[in-house]
Amino acid sequence: MANHKATQKDVRQASKRRERNKYYGKTTRNAIRDLRATKEQKEAGDSMPKVASMIDKLAKKGIIHKNKAANLKRKLAKKVNGLAK
């Protein structure tokens, strides 16, 4: 275990950040799962901007890579647009 005060504080901060990042990541994954399971175009169209915003926030905070965020949004948009047909 760390002996310096600053290192002990860093361990506490990292623990808080890890818990917060796990929460945001899991919440977003659940929203993505629900959006993929949606069969109605209107419902999917309404929830797509919210899910895209959640994904963007994860990328901005560095929880996921920006390219992963772009790929997720692209695949979700393709799925939502495919429901219209």
Backbone bond lengths (Angstrom), bond angles and torsions (degrees), N, CA, C in turn:
res aa  C-N    CA-C-N  psi(-1)  N-CA   C-N-CA  omega(-1)  CA-C   N-CA-C  phi
1 M - - - 1.458 - - 1.522 108.85 -
2 A 1.309 115.60 155.96 1.452 121.89 -176.95 1.523 111.40 -69.69
3 N 1.319 115.73 145.58 1.451 120.99 179.77 1.521 113.09 -105.66
4 H 1.322 117.97 -24.47 1.458 120.78 -178.32 1.522 110.45 -84.51
5 K 1.319 115.54 145.69 1.460 120.03 -179.07 1.523 111.51 -59.83
6 A 1.325 115.87 -43.84 1.465 119.78 -178.26 1.525 110.92 -64.15
7 T 1.314 116.88 -37.32 1.459 120.12 179.67 1.523 110.77 -70.54
8 Q 1.317 117.46 -36.83 1.457 120.74 176.36 1.525 110.71 -63.65
9 K 1.325 115.72 -40.81 1.458 120.12 177.72 1.526 110.40 -64.42
10 D 1.319 116.68 -40.68 1.454 120.98 179.34 1.530 111.04 -62.56
11 V 1.318 116.80 -38.40 1.462 120.98 177.23 1.526 109.92 -63.52
12 R 1.325 117.36 -42.82 1.469 120.76 178.29 1.531 110.93 -63.26
13 Q 1.324 116.03 -44.60 1.468 119.97 -179.41 1.529 111.23 -63.52
14 A 1.332 116.12 -42.64 1.461 120.10 -179.23 1.523 110.40 -63.11
15 S 1.329 116.72 -37.55 1.455 120.73 178.90 1.526 110.88 -64.52
16 K 1.334 116.71 -44.30 1.464 120.54 178.08 1.518 111.01 -61.70
17 R 1.341 116.02 -45.19 1.463 120.27 -179.36 1.520 111.49 -63.57
18 R 1.329 116.65 -39.89 1.457 120.90 -179.65 1.531 110.45 -62.12
19 E 1.323 116.68 -45.07 1.465 120.79 178.53 1.527 111.25 -62.97
20 R 1.325 116.21 -44.04 1.465 120.79 -179.71 1.524 110.25 -64.00
21 N 1.338 117.49 -43.65 1.457 121.30 -179.44 1.526 111.18 -65.34
22 K 1.339 116.94 -37.41 1.462 120.49 177.22 1.525 110.14 -62.89
23 Y 1.327 116.54 -41.39 1.462 120.77 -179.70 1.525 110.69 -63.56
24 Y 1.335 117.00 -50.50 1.464 120.73 -179.12 1.522 111.29 -62.54
25 G 1.323 116.60 -41.61 1.460 120.07 -179.90 1.515 111.94 -64.55
26 K 1.315 117.16 -44.17 1.461 121.35 -179.02 1.524 111.03 -67.22
27 T 1.327 117.11 -41.05 1.455 121.06 179.05 1.523 110.48 -61.68
28 T 1.320 116.14 -42.67 1.461 120.23 179.73 1.523 110.87 -67.88
29 R 1.318 117.55 -41.44 1.472 120.40 178.30 1.523 110.76 -60.86
30 N 1.325 117.14 -39.21 1.469 120.50 178.02 1.532 110.93 -65.46
31 A 1.330 116.90 -40.12 1.461 120.68 179.15 1.525 110.16 -65.53
32 I 1.329 117.03 -39.61 1.468 121.07 178.33 1.525 109.75 -64.62
33 R 1.332 116.65 -43.83 1.461 121.02 179.08 1.530 110.97 -59.90
34 D 1.325 116.26 -43.74 1.461 120.16 -179.71 1.532 111.07 -65.47
35 L 1.333 116.45 -39.02 1.462 120.16 179.29 1.526 110.59 -65.81
36 R 1.315 117.08 -40.42 1.467 120.30 179.13 1.526 111.38 -66.30
37 A 1.320 117.17 -31.19 1.460 121.14 -178.25 1.528 112.53 -80.19
38 T 1.316 117.81 -12.74 1.459 121.93 -177.35 1.522 110.28 -68.94
39 K 1.328 115.83 137.65 1.462 121.12 -179.74 1.527 112.53 -107.50
40 E 1.342 118.07 -18.05 1.464 120.56 -178.40 1.528 110.76 -93.75
41 Q 1.325 115.50 136.44 1.470 121.85 -178.56 1.522 111.40 -64.00
42 K 1.330 117.50 -43.78 1.470 119.94 -176.07 1.518 111.25 -64.41
43 E 1.310 116.83 -45.65 1.468 120.82 -179.61 1.531 110.89 -63.80
44 A 1.326 116.08 -41.79 1.465 120.23 179.60 1.526 110.63 -66.68
45 G 1.335 116.54 -40.06 1.459 120.80 179.14 1.518 112.46 -64.56
46 D 1.338 116.15 -33.66 1.464 119.87 179.43 1.526 111.94 -72.68
47 S 1.331 116.96 -36.48 1.468 119.39 -175.83 1.530 113.21 -88.36
48 M 1.327 117.96 -15.02 1.469 120.45 -177.66 1.533 112.98 -59.50
49 P 1.341 120.74 -46.79 1.475 119.23 179.69 1.528 113.12 -61.61
50 K 1.319 117.26 -35.92 1.464 120.30 179.41 1.519 110.87 -66.40
51 V 1.334 116.13 -44.01 1.468 120.51 -179.50 1.529 110.07 -67.34
52 A 1.331 117.07 -40.65 1.462 120.65 178.81 1.527 110.70 -62.75
53 S 1.320 116.44 -37.67 1.458 120.75 177.55 1.528 110.97 -65.18
54 M 1.331 116.28 -41.22 1.467 120.23 178.54 1.532 110.34 -62.38
55 I 1.326 116.26 -41.83 1.464 120.93 179.95 1.532 109.97 -64.75
56 D 1.331 116.61 -43.18 1.469 120.45 178.90 1.529 111.42 -60.97
57 K 1.321 116.82 -39.34 1.462 120.41 179.88 1.525 111.16 -65.65
58 L 1.340 117.01 -38.50 1.462 120.14 177.15 1.526 110.48 -62.67
59 A 1.325 116.36 -41.52 1.465 119.97 -179.90 1.522 110.44 -67.66
60 K 1.319 116.65 -39.85 1.460 120.57 -179.13 1.521 111.30 -64.24
61 K 1.337 116.60 -37.25 1.454 120.70 -179.71 1.518 112.78 -82.03
62 G 1.338 117.00 -7.58 1.452 120.28 177.94 1.517 113.75 85.27
63 I 1.319 117.50 13.52 1.456 120.54 179.80 1.532 109.51 -74.60
64 I 1.337 115.81 -38.95 1.459 120.53 171.75 1.524 108.26 -125.67
65 H 1.317 116.80 160.69 1.462 122.05 -179.19 1.523 109.75 -73.75
66 K 1.316 117.06 150.28 1.465 120.62 -177.26 1.524 111.94 -64.16
67 N 1.332 117.59 -32.44 1.462 119.58 178.14 1.527 111.09 -71.02
68 K 1.314 116.62 -35.64 1.473 119.89 176.15 1.520 109.50 -64.03
69 A 1.322 116.55 -40.45 1.463 120.54 178.60 1.528 109.84 -62.16
70 A 1.320 116.51 -43.56 1.464 120.33 -179.96 1.523 110.90 -63.67
71 N 1.330 116.91 -42.01 1.459 120.54 179.24 1.526 111.59 -65.05
72 L 1.330 117.11 -41.91 1.465 120.65 178.26 1.527 110.80 -60.99
73 K 1.329 116.16 -46.73 1.462 119.87 -178.53 1.529 111.31 -64.98
74 R 1.338 116.64 -38.31 1.461 120.67 179.12 1.527 110.51 -63.00
75 K 1.327 116.58 -46.42 1.463 120.17 -178.80 1.527 111.49 -65.79
76 L 1.339 116.34 -38.85 1.468 119.39 179.03 1.530 111.02 -67.45
77 A 1.335 116.64 -40.48 1.467 120.04 179.06 1.519 110.36 -63.97
78 K 1.328 116.61 -39.70 1.468 120.76 178.71 1.530 110.11 -62.77
79 K 1.320 116.33 -41.21 1.469 121.23 179.79 1.527 110.76 -65.83
80 V 1.334 116.93 -45.60 1.474 120.93 -179.06 1.524 110.05 -65.11
81 N 1.329 117.81 -41.68 1.460 120.58 179.54 1.526 111.25 -68.37
82 G 1.317 116.99 -29.61 1.458 120.70 177.96 1.509 112.99 -70.83
83 L 1.320 117.57 -22.96 1.464 120.55 178.06 1.515 112.56 -69.88
84 A 1.329 116.90 -22.26 1.465 121.10 -177.26 1.531 110.98 -70.37
85 K 1.315 116.60 -24.81 1.467 119.56 -176.52 1.506 112.74 -82.57
